[in-house]
Amino acid sequence: MMGSPSDEPSRVVINESQHRVTVKSFRLGKYEVTFTEYDEFCDATKRRKPDDDGWGRGNRPVMNVSWNDAKAFADWKGCRLPTEAEWEYACRAGTTTAFNTGDKISTEQANFNGIKEPYNGASPGTYLAKTQPVGSFQPNSFGLYDMQGNVRERVHDVYAPNPTDGQPLVDPTGPATGRDRVERGGGR
């Protein structure tokens, strides 16, 4: 199931209706793309390196990258950006709860502002105020790290509010055109 149940806290009615989605087999890196990887791409393609906001490069997830540059990086690696449905399937890792960690999430499980934004009655936690090196938190049951928090993650899809009206879909890719792209994961 993609989307959220109508009784989930903080649900946005306009774009979260639940619907069944089937996705074909796909591959996804187990970590977010790091500055080290992205800087190599920039050097090879003579692109300007994105700003790290003074938080550090190396093994931290790359940020401040446009959708076009994220797609160019994926193409350069011989890959592609995941669809939103693929990303959500990978993130949920077989769970039906709000997060792959359950109905609550803590700052022990993901990097986010747990002081300002505790979710669904979770205890307030630590606010690290910057990205953390990839793999700093436990992976989900599919072995994927940092699917929630740390940085926003680019996906293939163009944003469309409530695109399905709850109808089941097979390998959806979102609308063909539009102004905004979907971002998942949350964070910087």
C-alpha positions as CSV (number, residue, x, y, z in Angstrom):
1,M,0.0,0.0,0.0
2,M,1.2,3.4,-0.9
3,G,0.0,6.5,0.9
4,S,-1.3,6.8,4.4
5,P,-4.5,5.7,6.3
6,S,-7.0,8.5,6.9
7,D,-6.3,8.4,10.7
8,E,-2.5,8.8,10.5
9,P,-1.3,11.9,12.3
10,S,0.0,14.8,10.2
11,R,-1.7,13.3,7.1
12,V,-2.0,15.6,4.1
13,V,-5.4,14.8,2.6
14,I,-4.6,16.2,-0.8
15,N,-1.8,13.8,-1.7
16,E,-1.8,10.8,0.6
17,S,-4.8,8.6,-0.3
18,Q,-3.9,4.9,0.1
19,H,-3.8,2.8,-3.0
20,R,-2.3,-0.5,-4.0
21,V,0.9,-0.3,-6.1
22,T,2.8,-3.1,-7.8
23,V,6.4,-2.4,-8.7
24,K,8.8,-4.6,-10.8
25,S,12.1,-5.6,-9.5
26,F,14.6,-2.7,-9.2
27,R,17.9,-1.8,-7.6
28,L,18.6,0.9,-5.0
29,G,21.8,1.9,-3.3
30,K,21.9,0.9,0.3
31,Y,23.2,4.4,1.3
32,E,22.4,7.9,0.2
33,V,24.8,9.3,-2.5
34,T,27.8,10.8,-0.7
35,F,29.7,14.0,-1.4
36,T,32.7,11.8,-2.3
37,E,30.7,10.0,-5.0
38,Y,29.1,13.2,-6.3
39,D,32.3,15.2,-6.3
40,E,33.9,12.5,-8.5
41,F,31.0,13.0,-10.9
42,C,31.5,16.8,-10.8
43,D,35.2,16.4,-11.5
44,A,34.6,14.0,-14.4
45,T,31.9,16.1,-16.0
46,K,33.4,19.6,-15.2
47,R,30.4,20.6,-13.0
48,R,30.4,22.9,-10.1
49,K,30.4,21.0,-6.8
50,P,27.4,21.7,-4.5
51,D,27.8,23.6,-1.3
52,D,28.0,21.5,1.9
53,D,26.8,24.4,4.1
54,G,30.0,24.0,6.2
55,W,28.8,20.6,7.5
56,G,31.5,18.5,5.8
57,R,31.8,16.5,2.6
58,G,33.3,13.0,2.3
59,N,30.9,10.4,3.7
60,R,28.0,12.8,4.3
61,P,25.0,12.7,1.9
62,V,25.2,15.1,-0.9
63,M,22.8,18.0,-0.7
64,N,22.0,21.2,-2.6
65,V,21.6,19.3,-5.9
66,S,18.9,20.0,-8.4
67,W,16.7,17.3,-9.8
68,N,18.4,17.7,-13.2
69,D,21.8,17.2,-11.6
70,A,20.6,14.2,-9.6
71,K,19.3,12.7,-12.8
72,A,22.6,13.5,-14.6
73,F,24.5,11.8,-11.8
74,A,22.3,8.7,-12.0
75,D,22.7,8.5,-15.8
76,W,26.5,8.9,-15.4
77,K,26.5,5.9,-13.0
78,G,24.4,3.9,-15.5
79,C,21.4,4.0,-13.2
80,R,18.2,6.0,-12.8
81,L,16.3,7.8,-10.2
82,P,13.7,5.5,-8.5
83,T,10.1,6.3,-9.0
84,E,8.2,7.5,-6.0
85,A,6.4,4.2,-5.7
86,E,9.8,2.3,-5.8
87,W,11.2,4.7,-3.1
88,E,8.2,4.2,-0.8
89,Y,8.3,0.4,-1.2
90,A,12.0,0.4,-0.4
91,C,11.5,2.8,2.5
92,R,8.6,0.9,4.1
93,A,10.5,-2.4,3.7
94,G,7.4,-4.6,4.1
95,T,5.8,-2.6,6.9
96,T,2.4,-1.0,6.9
97,T,3.1,1.6,9.6
98,A,3.9,5.3,9.2
99,F,7.6,4.5,9.2
100,N,9.6,1.3,8.8
101,T,10.4,1.8,12.5
102,G,6.7,1.7,13.5
103,D,4.1,4.4,14.0
104,K,6.6,6.6,15.8
105,I,10.1,7.6,15.0
106,S,12.8,8.9,17.3
107,T,16.1,10.7,16.8
108,E,17.8,7.4,17.7
109,Q,16.3,6.0,14.4
110,A,16.7,9.0,12.0
111,N,18.2,12.4,11.8
112,F,15.5,15.1,12.1
113,N,14.6,17.8,14.5
114,G,13.2,15.6,17.2
115,I,13.0,18.6,19.6
116,K,10.8,20.7,17.4
117,E,9.0,18.0,15.5
118,P,8.4,14.8,17.6
119,Y,6.0,12.6,15.7
120,N,2.8,10.9,17.0
121,G,3.6,11.2,20.7
122,A,7.2,10.2,20.4
123,S,9.5,11.6,23.1
124,P,11.4,14.7,22.1
125,G,15.0,13.8,21.1
126,T,18.3,15.2,20.1
127,Y,18.6,17.8,17.3
128,L,22.0,17.3,15.5
129,A,21.4,20.4,13.3
130,K,23.3,19.0,10.3
131,T,23.5,15.9,8.1
132,Q,25.2,12.9,9.5
133,P,27.5,10.5,7.7
134,V,25.6,7.8,5.7
135,G,24.9,4.7,7.7
136,S,24.8,6.5,11.0
137,F,21.4,4.9,11.9
138,Q,20.2,1.3,11.7
139,P,19.0,0.1,8.3
140,N,15.5,-1.0,7.6
141,S,14.7,-4.7,7.1
142,F,15.7,-4.5,3.4
143,G,19.2,-3.3,4.5
144,L,18.7,0.3,3.3
145,Y,20.0,3.2,5.4
146,D,18.7,6.6,6.2
147,M,15.5,6.3,4.2
148,Q,13.9,8.7,6.7
149,G,15.6,12.0,7.7
150,N,19.1,13.3,7.0
151,V,18.5,14.7,3.5
152,R,15.6,14.9,1.0
153,E,15.9,12.3,-1.7
154,R,15.2,12.9,-5.4
155,V,12.9,10.6,-7.2
156,H,11.8,10.4,-10.9
157,D,8.2,11.6,-10.5
158,V,6.6,15.0,-11.2
159,Y,4.4,16.0,-8.3
160,A,0.6,15.6,-8.7
161,P,-1.9,16.0,-5.8
162,N,-3.8,12.8,-5.2
163,P,-2.9,11.3,-8.7
164,T,-4.7,8.0,-8.3
165,D,-8.1,8.6,-6.5
166,G,-7.2,5.3,-4.7
167,Q,-7.0,3.2,-7.8
168,P,-4.4,0.4,-7.9
169,L,-1.4,1.0,-10.2
170,V,1.4,-1.0,-11.7
171,D,4.8,0.7,-12.0
172,P,3.5,4.2,-11.8
173,T,5.9,7.0,-12.9
174,G,3.7,10.1,-12.1
175,P,2.5,12.6,-14.7
176,A,4.6,13.2,-17.8
177,T,4.9,17.0,-17.2
178,G,4.7,19.4,-14.4
179,R,6.6,22.1,-12.5
180,D,7.6,20.4,-9.3
181,R,9.3,17.1,-8.6
182,V,8.6,14.8,-5.7
183,E,11.2,14.6,-2.9
184,R,11.1,12.0,-0.2
185,G,12.9,11.1,3.0
186,G,12.9,14.6,4.6
187,G,15.6,16.7,6.1
188,R,18.1,19.1,4.4
